[in-house]
Amino acid sequence: MERTVLHLDLDTFFVSVERLVNPSLEGKPVIVGGMGDRGVVSTCSYEARRFGVHSAMPMKMAKQLCSQAVFIRGDMELYSRYSRLVTDIIADSAPVYEKMSIDEHYLDLTGMDRFHDCQLWSHELRQKIIRETGLPISFGLSENKTVAKIATGEAKPNGEKRVPVPYINNFLDPLSIQKIPMVGAKTYALLSLMGVELIGTLRRIPPEAMGQVLGKHGLDIWKKANGHDNTPVCPYQERKSISKERTFEQDTIDVAAIKRYLARMVESLGFDLRSQRKLAGCVTVKIRYSNFDTHDMQQRIPYTAFDHVLRDTVNGIFDRLYNRRMMIRLVGVRLSELVNGMPQLALFDDNIELTQLYAAMDKIKRRFGENAIMRC
């Protein structure tokens, strides 16, 4: 059976949310990120992109390129709320969906064409999202994730594009190899030196040659350039949480000691999140008392992968949950509603040093083990 995959991507998501809150920003160059000279651009409007501004650019440079822009410190709590609203609309309509990041989703519509026209259904879902949230969103529809995602990029801003199977190569061939999701700056530079800048050129290279130059990564890129991608759309409920528990050798009522154990769990889970390039949107704390009564409490949070944010949340939940003053046998922490994303998404202040600190700590942990460096 021929697969049908839909990719939905919210256009300049953070900027679009800010424009909902403040309609006077419509049509103006808008840049969202840290406000200090050491901050970075998280996202920017199309009007700002015309001046050369792009995400991950130092804010100081963005101000030089587009001084007339409206600069806004990001609000992850606000963006998370709208992200969940979009996900709820998709969940009410889609048979199978995967939330890839805070602003994009994949839907598997395979077999739906027996009952509905997939393009019409996708159009109606997109219109429903726009109508109920006010946010612009684009989609690509094709046989697999790669082609659907590239089609979405070509449909932007706020558009739709379907690429039927017979036309996949004709669609991909004239596009830059930078459109392929796996091609980063270094890979692009290497292939450009080889005279390969278009997907059509890459497609015609023998796969053995790509394997010799880039190994397995090169073969994967070659397959995508040929429109091949068997990656499944994984249901959002599947493996979307990570957790840790600690059973004490002796039941305890020592709250300070319990919180130290919780902090260690959070550090380990936070490291796992960052290693997987994921963010968590919900925290659950679990308590089992000495009589085996078990209670838990959860709290939704702005998407993050930073230990200090998670630790404060866990401590707050524990203080509300632990109200019986009985001996505790076990405690646990679970992080759920996981989505792909860089930790920088959760940091919209001027403290870029904090981001660099986490990167340095994680590098040490990957080399010497998780216990090589811990908070006091």
N, C-alpha and C positions, 0 to 999 in steps of 0.2 A: 504494500500500500504506500502510495506517495505521501510523504509527510507534509504538513502545513504548519509553519511556525510564524507567530506574530511577535514582533518586537516593538514595545512601546517605550518612548523616552520623552520625559518632560523637558521642554525647551528652556535653556538657561534657568534652571529650576529656582535657584535662590533669588535671582533677579525677578523672576515672575511672581514669586511669593511677595517680595517687597513691593512690587507694583500693585498687587491686590490690596495691600495694607495702605499704600500711598499712591493713588492713581496719578498724581502729578508727575510721577517718575516716567510715565509712558512717553516713549519717543526720545528720551534723554539717554546719554551714555551713563551707565550705572556700573559701579565696580564694588563687589562684595569681598571683604576679607579683613585682615588685621589692619588697624588704622595707623599704627606707628611705622616709622621708616624701616623697621626690621620685620614688619609684617609681610604677608604674601597675599596675592590675589587668589581667592577661592573660585570665583566665577565672575563673568562680566557680560554685559548685554552686547548684542550685535553692533549697536552704535559705537560701543567702546572698542570692539574688535577692529573696526575700520582704522583705528589709530595704532594698531599693532599690539594692543593689550591682549594678554591671554592668561589662563589659569596657571598657577604656580610661579608667576612672575613676581619678583620683589615689588612690594607696594611703592617703594621709592621710585622705581623705574616707571611704573604705571602712572604715577602722578606727573612725571616728566613728559610722558607720551600723550597723556590726555588730562591736562590740568583742569579742563572744564567739566569733567565727569562729576557725578554725585557719588561720593564714597560712603559706604555703609558697613558698619561692623556687623558681621553675621550673627544670626540668632538661631542656633541649632534646635532649640526647643520648638520654635515656630515652624521651621522647615520639617522637623520630624512629624509634627501634627498634620501638616498637609500631605506628607508622604504616606502616612497611615490612612488618610482619607481616600487617597487614590487607590491604595491597595485594597481597602474595603470594597470599593466599587468594583474593582476587577474580580475580587473573590466572590462577589455576589453573582457574577456573570460567567466567569471562565470555568471550563471543565478542569483544566490543569494549568497552573501558573507558577512561575518562579520569580521571586523578587531578587534581582541581581544586585541592585544597589538602591540607594535612597530615592533615585529618580528614574529607574528603568526596570522593566519587567519583560519576561518572555512568556508566551502562552502557546501551548500545544493544541492546535485546532484539528489535528489529524482525524479524519473520519467525519468531521462535522459537515462536510460538503454534501453528505447524503441527506441532510435535513435543512441546511442553511447555505446561502452563498457566503463563503468565508470573508470575502472582501467587504460585502455589505454589512455583515455582522461586525467586523472590525471597525468599519466606519461608524456604525451606530454606537459601539462601545466608546470610541474616541469622542464622539459628540456628547455622550452622556458624561464623560469625565470633564469635558470642557464646561458643560452646562452646570454641573453640580459643584465644581471646584473653582471655575473661573480661570484655570491654568491652561496655557497652550501646551499641546502635546502632539508629537509626531509618531507615525508608525511605519514599519516596513513589514511586508508579508512575502514569504517565500518558502522554499523547501527546508531550510535549516537555519540555525542560529546565526552563522556568519553572514550569509547573504541577507537575511532579514535585518541584521544590525547595520550593515553597510547601506541597505536600502533606506533605513530610517535616516541615516546621515544625509543621504541625497534628498530626502523628502523635507528636511528642515529648511526654514522654520515653519512649524505648525502645519505640516502637510502629511500626505499619505503616498506610499509607493508600493505597488505589488510587482514582484518579479517572478513570472511563471517559469517553470523548469526549462522549457526550450530556449528561453532568452537569457539564462543566467550568464553564460559566457559573453554574450554581446553586451550585457549590462556591466559586467566587471572589467572587461578588457581595457577600456579607455581610462579607467580610474587609476589614481596614484596608488602605489603599493602601501602608502601610509594609511590607506583606508582599511587595510586588513588589520583586525584587532590585535594580532600578535606582533606586528611590526612596530618596534619602538625606534627611538632616535638612532641608536647604535646600529641596529639591523638595517635601517633605511640608509644610513651613511655607507655601510659596507656594500649593500646591493647597488647603490648609486654609483660607486666607484667601478662596479662591474658593468655599468651601463644599463642597469635594470631599474627603471623608475615607474613603469606602468604594469598593472596586473597582467595584461595580455602578454607582455614580454616575459614576465616571471612564469606564466602558465606554460610557455613553450620551452622553458629550460628543462632538460632531462632531470628527473627527480634524483638520480644518482649524483648529479653535480651539486644540487642543493644540499644533499646529505653530506657531501665532502666538505662543503664550505661552512655549513651551520649545524651539521649533525641532525639529530632527531628534530630539533627546532626548525631546521630548514625544510625537512620533509613535511612537517605539519603546516608550515606556511605555504608550501607548494600545493598541498591538498586544498587549502582554503582558497588559493588563487584559482584553482580549478572548480571552485564551487562545491567542494566536498566537505561535509562536517556532520559526523554522526552523534555529536554531543547531545544527550537527551535534555529535555526540559524537566528538571527535577521538581516535584511538588514542593511548595514552600514549607509544608509541615515536616518534610523529610530532613532529618539531621540539621535542625536549625537551632540547636542549643548545645552548650557545653557546661559541664558541672563538675564540682568536687565536693566530697564529704569527708568529715573527720569524726571517727568514733573514739572517744576518750577511753584510756585504760581504766580510769576511775571517774565516775560521775562527778561533775563539778558545778560549783555556783560562782566560780571566780570569773566575773564579767570581763575584767581586764585581760586575763589569759585567753578567754574565749575570743575576744576581739582581735588578739594577736594572731590566733589561728585563722580567723576570718580574713585578716589582712594578707596572710601568706597565700590563702586560696585565691584571693583577688589578684595578687601579683602574678600567680601562675596562670590564671585564666586570662588576664590581660595580655600576658606574653603570648599565649596561644592565639588570641584574637589578632594581635598585630602580626604574628608570623603568618597567619592565614589571610592577612589583609582584609579583615572583617571588622564590622562594628556591631555592637549589641544595642538593642532597643528596649530590653526588659530585664530586670534583675529580680530573682527570687531567693529568699533566705528560708532555710528549713531548720527547725528545732525538734529534736526528739528528747523527751524528758525521761527520767529514770524509770518511770512506770510504763514506758514505751508509747505514751501518747505522742503523736506527731502532728506538728502544725507548720504551716508555711504561709508566707505572705509575699506578694509580688508588687512591683512598681514599674510602670513604664517610664523610660527616661529618654532624653535626647540621645540619638545614636552616638556612641563613643567607643573608644578602645583604650582610654587612659585610666591607669590604676587609681589615680587620686580622685577622679570622679566616681568610679565604681566603688571605691572604698567608703567614701562619704555616704553613698546611697545604701550600701550594705549595713553600715553602722546605724543609719537612721531607721532602716527596716527592722533590724534586730532590736533596737530600743522600743519600738512599738509592739513587736511580736512577743518579746520575752516579758510577760506580765504576771507570771504565776509564781516567780521566785522559788521554783523547784530545782532540784539537781538536774543538770543536763547531761545526757548520754551522747548525743550526736548533734553536730551542726553541719550545714551544707549551703553552698551557693550555686545557683544556676543562672547562666546568662542565655537569654533566648532572643527571638526576633532578630536573628543574625542576618546581616546583609553585607555584600562586598563593599569595600570603600577604604580609602586611606584615612589613617588617624587624624590627618590634618583637617579633615572635614569637621571634626569636633572642636577645633580650636580657632576661634575668631578674635583672639585678643592679640596683643603686641608681643607676647612672650614666646617668640620663636625659639629661644634658648631651651624652653621646656620640651618642645618637639625634638630638638637636637639631643637633649639629655635622654629621652626615651630611646631614640635611635642608637645612641652609644651604649646604653644599658642592655638593649636587646642584642647588640653585636657581641658584647661580652658573654651574655647568657648562651647564645648560639655556639660560641667557641668553647666555653669552659663549663657549661651546664647552668641550669636555672638557679641553682643555689650559690653560684659564684658571686652574685651581687644581690643584696636585698636591702630593703629599707630598715632602718633601726626601729 
